[in-house]
Amino acid sequence: AAAKAADQPPPKQAVPLVAQKAILYEEGKAGAQAQITTGKVVWQVVPDPTASKDGAVILRIRAEIPDRKIVVNLSMRPNADASFPASHLVEIKFQVPPDFDGKAITGVPGLIMKATEQSRGDPLNAASAKVADNFFWIALGAADADKERNFKLLKERGWIDVPILYETGRRAILTLEKAGAGDAALGEALTAWGQNG
């Protein structure tokens, strides 16, 4: 059996994953200074486990803020439901520790694309829905003008802001670096979806 295994070609090597910058900006408590905590984000294209056809992929974005024990998983896929007015769906799931001082994540109003880490950004044309505490859907607009604008922003801007509302009323922003490895992953996903024209 060992000889037979040796005759097999080696498995295809996955594209190496590169960790990029993630920053969590949180409002200060009761007049205190804002809190800034750094972490990392990894972008990758993976098979879509929910798809009915072979070869379907999703864009997966995993951000970790270790000092706050927060993990955020985002996944983006084309909308396959013709009755639902969205070009693509972004699922956002937060994992927070039991002693999280914000209690839970109760709001994510949308996604904002920025040219640099510190610049002001432009929101994607999208609708946000809360599925449960710590779990949200963002539906990207299906109109041609929305799709054109959204994909221009997604391709050209190097950073994403995820505005966040805690159950306690405090606000925060999770800023994710996309330029470089994130751009490569996004391009790979768009090509697989036939939308990288």
C-alpha positions as CSV (number, residue, x, y, z in Angstrom):
1,A,0.0,0.0,0.0
2,A,2.9,2.3,0.8
3,A,4.4,1.8,-2.7
4,K,1.0,2.6,-4.3
5,A,0.7,5.8,-2.3
6,A,4.1,6.8,-3.4
7,D,3.0,6.6,-7.0
8,Q,0.2,9.1,-6.4
9,P,0.9,12.8,-7.4
10,P,1.3,15.1,-4.4
11,P,-1.8,17.0,-3.4
12,K,-2.3,20.4,-4.9
13,Q,-0.8,23.1,-2.6
14,A,-3.2,25.7,-1.5
15,V,-2.3,29.3,-1.9
16,P,-0.5,30.4,1.3
17,L,-2.7,32.4,3.6
18,V,-1.4,35.8,4.5
19,A,-2.6,37.5,7.7
20,Q,-3.4,41.2,7.3
21,K,-4.3,43.9,9.7
22,A,-7.5,44.1,11.7
23,I,-8.3,47.0,14.1
24,L,-11.2,47.2,16.5
25,Y,-12.1,50.8,17.5
26,E,-14.5,50.9,20.5
27,E,-16.2,53.9,22.1
28,G,-14.9,54.6,25.6
29,K,-17.1,53.7,28.5
30,A,-18.8,56.7,30.3
31,G,-16.5,59.4,28.9
32,A,-13.4,57.3,28.9
33,Q,-11.0,57.4,25.9
34,A,-11.8,55.2,22.9
35,Q,-10.2,51.8,23.0
36,I,-8.1,50.6,20.0
37,T,-7.2,46.9,19.8
38,T,-5.3,45.2,16.9
39,G,-5.6,41.8,15.4
40,K,-5.4,40.0,12.1
41,V,-7.6,39.1,9.2
42,V,-7.2,36.3,6.7
43,W,-9.0,36.2,3.3
44,Q,-9.5,32.9,1.4
45,V,-11.7,31.3,-1.3
46,V,-13.2,28.0,-0.2
47,P,-15.8,25.6,-1.6
48,D,-19.4,26.6,-0.8
49,P,-20.9,23.8,1.4
50,T,-24.4,25.1,0.7
51,A,-24.2,25.1,-3.1
52,S,-26.1,22.6,-5.3
53,K,-23.4,22.7,-8.0
54,D,-19.8,21.5,-8.0
55,G,-17.1,24.2,-8.1
56,A,-19.2,26.9,-6.3
57,V,-17.1,28.9,-3.9
58,I,-17.5,31.5,-1.2
59,L,-15.2,34.3,-0.1
60,R,-14.3,33.8,3.5
61,I,-12.9,36.5,5.8
62,R,-11.8,35.6,9.3
63,A,-10.8,38.4,11.7
64,E,-9.4,37.8,15.2
65,I,-8.9,40.3,17.9
66,P,-7.1,38.2,20.5
67,D,-6.8,40.7,23.3
68,R,-10.7,41.1,23.3
69,K,-11.2,37.3,22.6
70,I,-13.4,38.3,19.6
71,V,-13.5,36.4,16.3
72,V,-15.6,37.6,13.3
73,N,-16.4,35.3,10.4
74,L,-17.7,36.9,7.2
75,S,-18.6,34.9,4.1
76,M,-19.8,36.3,0.7
77,R,-21.5,34.3,-2.0
78,P,-23.7,35.1,-5.0
79,N,-27.4,35.1,-4.2
80,A,-29.0,31.9,-5.7
81,D,-32.6,32.8,-4.7
82,A,-34.2,34.6,-7.7
83,S,-37.1,35.7,-5.5
84,F,-34.8,37.6,-3.1
85,P,-33.6,41.1,-4.4
86,A,-29.8,40.8,-3.8
87,S,-26.8,40.3,-6.0
88,H,-24.7,38.7,-3.2
89,L,-25.2,37.9,0.4
90,V,-22.6,38.5,3.2
91,E,-23.0,36.5,6.3
92,I,-21.4,37.9,9.5
93,K,-21.0,35.9,12.7
94,F,-19.4,37.2,15.8
95,Q,-17.9,35.0,18.6
96,V,-17.5,36.9,21.8
97,P,-16.4,35.6,25.2
98,P,-19.0,34.9,28.0
99,D,-17.7,37.9,30.0
100,F,-17.8,40.3,27.0
101,D,-18.5,43.8,28.4
102,G,-20.7,44.7,25.4
103,K,-22.9,41.7,26.2
104,A,-23.6,40.9,22.6
105,I,-23.5,42.4,19.1
106,T,-27.0,43.6,18.2
107,G,-26.4,45.8,15.1
108,V,-24.3,45.8,11.9
109,P,-25.9,48.5,9.7
110,G,-23.8,47.8,6.6
111,L,-20.3,47.7,5.2
112,I,-18.1,50.7,4.3
113,M,-15.2,50.6,1.8
114,K,-12.2,52.9,2.4
115,A,-9.1,53.8,0.4
116,T,-6.9,53.9,3.5
117,E,-7.1,52.8,7.1
118,Q,-7.8,56.3,8.3
119,S,-9.9,57.8,5.4
120,R,-13.6,58.2,5.4
121,G,-15.4,55.6,3.3
122,D,-18.4,55.0,1.2
123,P,-21.1,52.4,2.2
124,L,-22.0,49.6,-0.1
125,N,-25.6,49.8,-1.4
126,A,-27.0,47.0,0.7
127,A,-29.7,46.1,3.3
128,S,-28.8,44.7,6.7
129,A,-30.8,42.2,8.7
130,K,-30.2,40.8,12.2
131,V,-30.7,37.0,12.3
132,A,-29.9,36.7,16.0
133,D,-27.5,38.3,18.5
134,N,-24.0,38.1,17.0
135,F,-25.4,37.0,13.6
136,F,-26.3,39.2,10.6
137,W,-27.0,39.2,6.8
138,I,-26.0,42.0,4.5
139,A,-27.8,41.8,1.1
140,L,-26.0,43.7,-1.7
141,G,-28.3,45.6,-4.0
142,A,-29.5,43.7,-7.1
143,A,-30.1,46.7,-9.4
144,D,-27.5,47.2,-12.1
145,A,-26.4,50.6,-10.7
146,D,-26.0,49.1,-7.3
147,K,-24.0,46.2,-8.6
148,E,-21.7,48.4,-10.6
149,R,-21.1,50.8,-7.7
150,N,-20.6,48.0,-5.1
151,F,-18.1,46.0,-7.2
152,K,-16.2,49.2,-8.1
153,L,-15.8,49.9,-4.4
154,L,-15.0,46.3,-3.5
155,K,-12.3,46.1,-6.2
156,E,-10.7,49.5,-5.8
157,R,-10.8,50.2,-2.0
158,G,-8.2,48.7,0.2
159,W,-10.0,48.6,3.6
160,I,-13.4,47.6,4.9
161,D,-15.2,49.1,7.9
162,V,-17.8,47.0,9.7
163,P,-19.8,49.3,12.0
164,I,-21.0,47.5,15.1
165,L,-23.5,48.2,17.9
166,Y,-23.2,46.4,21.3
167,E,-26.2,45.5,23.4
168,T,-25.0,48.0,26.0
169,G,-25.4,50.8,23.5
170,R,-21.6,51.3,22.9
171,R,-20.5,51.6,19.3
172,A,-17.5,50.1,17.6
173,I,-15.9,49.8,14.2
174,L,-14.0,46.7,12.9
175,T,-11.5,47.9,10.2
176,L,-10.1,45.1,7.9
177,E,-7.2,45.4,5.5
178,K,-8.0,44.1,2.0
179,A,-5.2,45.5,-0.2
180,G,-2.8,42.7,-1.3
181,A,-3.9,39.3,-0.2
182,G,-7.5,40.3,0.2
183,D,-7.6,41.7,-3.3
184,A,-6.2,38.5,-4.6
185,A,-8.8,36.4,-2.8
186,L,-11.6,38.8,-4.0
187,G,-10.4,38.6,-7.5
188,E,-10.2,34.8,-7.4
189,A,-13.8,34.7,-6.1
190,L,-15.1,37.1,-8.7
191,T,-13.5,35.1,-11.4
192,A,-15.1,31.9,-10.1
193,W,-18.5,33.7,-10.0
194,G,-18.0,35.0,-13.6
195,Q,-18.0,38.6,-12.4
196,N,-14.5,39.8,-12.8
197,G,-15.1,41.7,-16.0
